Amino acid sequence: MQQVGWNRRRFLTLCAQAGVAGTLLPGTLYTLAAQQAGDSSAVKITPELIDQAAALAGVKLTEAQRAMMLDGVESQREGYAAIRELKMPNEVAPAFVFDPLPAGAVLETGIEPPRWSHVEVSAVPSNLEDLAFATVGELAALVRTRKVTATQLTRMYLARLKKYDSKLHFVITLTEERALAQAAAADAEIAAGLYRGPLHGIPWGAKDLLAVKGYRTTWGAGGFEHQQIDTDATVVQRLDTAGAILVAKLTLGALAMGDHWFGGQTRNPWNPTQGSSGSSAGPASAVAAGCVGFAIGSETLGSISSPSTRCGDTGLRPTFGFVPRTGAMALSWTMDKLGPICRSVEDCAMVMQSIHGPDGMDLTVRNAAFHWDADYDWRSLRVGYFQRDFVPIGPFQPREAKAGETAAEKKEREERNAVFAASHARRVYDQQYDHAALSALRKMGVTLIPVEMPKLPYGAMTPLLTAEAAAAFDDLTMSGRDSLLTEQGPGDWPNDFRVARLYPAVEYIQANRARSLAIQKWAEMFAKVDVIVTPTYGEQLVATNLTGHPALILPNGLRGADAPLPPKVDDGNDDNIGGPGTPLSLTMLAAPYQDARLLAFGRAYQEATGYHKLHPKLDG
């Protein structure tokens, strides 16, 4: 089936419709019944109830077997209650660690100083806002040479955040007092000859799932609007140490899904009638709008990739286990990643240089090297591409009428065909940019090696995410406070959490075993190539979030005036709805912890194409 669009909500819904989430645990149906009854102890476990759960799971039981299970199931229920009484906060992780490395892999752990590209110090414009879209490297050159002060940049970006928030809805909390104090300190240090590096004095924004002491951390969700966490996330601490200046806590879809949060929908600067996609909605929108120097987002299943595409940013989803998540909201302990959203590839490298490496608290983080060398010979890299994903898309095939179709059925079929025909037309139009990317790479002298993505049931593994998320937010479901969340549809968290409660522990382990197979198969593929080029959407996005591979999302041009029109309403069910004058992206992948080489190759493509220099016109 040709995939015409993707986002987490839509993907998980499709999985459920396909029966992926229907492998339900014998013995847990009573949990749902208990929730409905309002008191788990009020529901009596009977052979009939066990039989219903077994039928849903596709397990056949004899009458004697059902009777034999009663005591064991009841005992399990008593254990659930005891665990729930612990009232574990979100930051308590399970006693297991996911590792994206295949068996026998050896990590490079040495430390070498980064080698940044040389940036000519430009003249300071008469209007400081003309620097709003400058890269971190360009801003750093001006700050280092004291042609522009950190305070000037901070005030400029704060003013832009205030100016454009009413249009784009990307700010949850301005950290103005903290920012101005940091900026004054940075200016004093730089004046005294203490320059910390390229992030010193650069204003940035944090996705509001990162804890910042003294400020609320809302997770974008109703019911958490006033939550304060009395600590700074590790990433925040490290950026403070680098001298970066936090100016705002930016929006995310409620509990990291989509771009709808308790204050509304974050908007795409290129077309404010559209959302910015999610869940790193605010970071992507603010970077694209020139309202911060860079931002930190997070991805579990597309939350850096999708908004970076929609907003035309450069986003890095690092290898799982490269950046500590301490102090960040946990959604899926085995899939969450923190990473930079920036205007250029080298900006991402500058941020990664400061935030990667163990902190002694996030046990998933490995002591892996990140060696950035702006002069790295990217021509030495073997570059593959998923050839099948670049095959020209065939004609749209509408659903045909069935015999005896009623008038209502005909109307539904025609409406459905119209929606899918429009999506198909947009995908056909967009594919020319994928093909143009391959042509640009060949002009750079790259010999593209066709590779095939390992064939595994990646969709069947995605309930791992919702099972972990349901555990992370167990109290929301059990207390009924999930009703405070913004979105309440069949593909949104409240319903996903309820469905996940019926996901068997055995099947959870089986899915993780399948992930181990995927890691090994992908390692075999990456033994043949160093970098893989692929369209951003599709199965690879799901697969690589499960395996933990790094992904670099690059701007890949703007749609022309002849592009198919987007839907009149952005309902969030298709991240790539496009429309004239909106950005597209290209994704590049690498083996685990090869993030620096991935960035080096991406930088070469970026310099050859220049798409990252395109910016939206916000006042038109």
Protein Blocks (a to p, Z undefined) as FASTA:
>chain_A
ZZfbdcfklmmmmmmmnommmmccehilmmmmmmmnopaklpccdfklmmmmmmmnopac
dfklmmmmmmmmmmmmmmmmmmmmnopafklccfbdcdfbdehiacdfbdcddddddddd
ddddfblklmmmpcfklmmmmmmnopacfklmmmmmmmmmmmmmmmnopafbdckkmmmm
mmmmmmmmmmnopafbjknopacdddfkbccehiacekopghilmgccdbddfklmmmmm
nopacfbdcdddehhiajbdfkbccddfklmmbcebjaklmlmmmmmnopafbdcdddfb
hplmmmmmmnopacddddehkaccehiacfblmlgccddddfbfklmmmmmmmmgccehl
ammbccddddddfkbcfklpccdddfklmgccdddddddddehiafklmmmmmmmmmmmm
mmmmmmmmmmmmmmmmmmmmmmnopacdddddddddfklmmmmmmmmmmmmmmmmmmnop
mmmpmblcfkbmklmmmmmmmpcfklmmmmmmmmmmmmmmmmmmmmmpmbdcddfbdjkl
mmmmmnopacddddebjadfkbccddfbdghlafklgpghiacdddddddehilmmmmmm
mmmmmmmnommmpccdfkZZ
